[in-house]
Amino acid sequence: MSQERRERQKEKLGLPTDASRKWRRIAVYAVVVVAVFGVAYYFYNRSQHKHDAFARCLKDRGVKMYGAWWCPHCIEQKEKFGTSLEEYGPYVECGIKGQTQGQSQVCKDENVKHYPTWQFPPTGERVERVFSLEELSDRTGCSLQ
């Protein structure tokens, strides 16, 4: 009995053929790959947004961070927040895009000289350094939860 004839006979009896097994296996692999990417995307986005409420609280309390796009310490500080600081928080960009010299007018008006500069109300105290999120939480009363 030839292979083709065996396949036709399996089809008549309703048994899975080699071709149908192959497609079923491909479909299972595709579902697994899509599921893995979906889970990875979920956890990546979840970690990116876990500090949104904290950044909003800082902004609501009048805290400000003055920084520049080219400043390595500002980049270090922003990485602690993920995307939350620039999107929802108290970040003020002092650098002019495409230039490593010069300063935006708002930062000139506030007399910001070094980056990052944090300004804390109600006293307006300014501190020029990178803070841990825990230190910012302690200073401001904003929860990291």
N, C-alpha and C positions, 0 to 999 in steps of 0.2 A: 504494500500500500504506500503510495507516494505521500510526501509531506502535505501537498496541496489537498489531496483527498482527505487526509486526516483532519485538516483544518476545516474543510467544508462539513465533514461529519460532526465535528465538535459544535459548529455553528447550528446545525440542525437539532442537535440534542440540547442546545442552550448552555453548553459548557464554555468557559472563557478560552479564547484562542490566544496564541502567542502575541498577536498584534494588539488585541484588546488589553492584555496584561501590560504590554509596553506602554500604551497610552495611559492606562490607569496609574502606572508607576510614575510617569512624567507628571501627571496631574497632582499626585501626592507630593512630589518634590516641589512643584510650583507653589502649592499651598503652604508648605513648610517654609520656603524661602520668603514668601510674602508675609507670613506670620512673624518670622524672625525680624524682618525689616520693620514691621509695624511695632513690635515690642521695643526695638532699639529706638525708633523715632519717639515713641511715647516717653521712655525714660530720659532721653536727651532733652526733650522739651520740658519735661517735668523738672529736671534739674536746672534748666535755664530760667524758669519762672518761680523758683522757690523763694526768691528774695524780693519779689514784687511788692508785697505788703510792707516789708521792712523799708524798702526804698521810698514808698509812698508816705509812710509814717515820718521818715526823716524830712521829706519835703514839706509835709503838713506842719511840722514843728519849726520850720524856718531854717533848718540846717542847710548849708550850701557847701558844695565841693567845687572849687575852681581848679581846672586842669587844662592841659593842652594835648592835642592829638599826638604829638611827637614825643611827649615826656614819658620815659620808661617807668618812672614811679607811678604816674597816673594810670598807665596801662596795667601795672601790677594791682593798683587799687580797684580799677574797674573790673578786672578779672575775678576779684573776690565776689562781686555782685552778679556776674554773668551779664545778661543784657538788661537787667532791672534798673541799674543806676541811671543809664542814659535815657531809657524809655520812660520811667516812672519817677525817678528820684530827683535829687537836688543838684544834678550835675550842671555846671556852667562851663561851656567851652571857651577858653581864652585864646587858643591858637587860631591862626588864619589858615584854612586849608591850602596846602601846597607851599606854605612858607614856614620855615623854622624860626624866622624872626618876625617881630610884630606881634601885636596883641589886639584882641577885640576891644571895642570901646567900653563895653560894660566892665571889663576887667581893669581897664585903665581908670575908669571912674571909681572903682572899688580899691584902687591902689594895690593890686595883687602883684607881688614880685616873684614868688617862688611857687612851684607846683609839686604835688597837690597842696592846696591850701583849703583847709576846712574852717568854716565859720559857724560858730554855735551861738544860738540865741539863749537867753534874752540879753546877755552881756555883750554879744558880738565878738567874743573871744575867738582868735584865729590861731590855728595850729598848722604848721607846715610839715606834714609827714604822712606816711601811709599808716592807716589804722586797721586793726583786725575788726571783723564784724562784731565780735564780742565787746571790744572796747567801745565801739560806736553805740552799741545797745546799752551798755552801762552808762555812758555819758548822756544819752538822750532819753532813756526810758522806753525806747521802741523795742518791741519784742521780735526776736528772730524766728518765732514759731511760724 
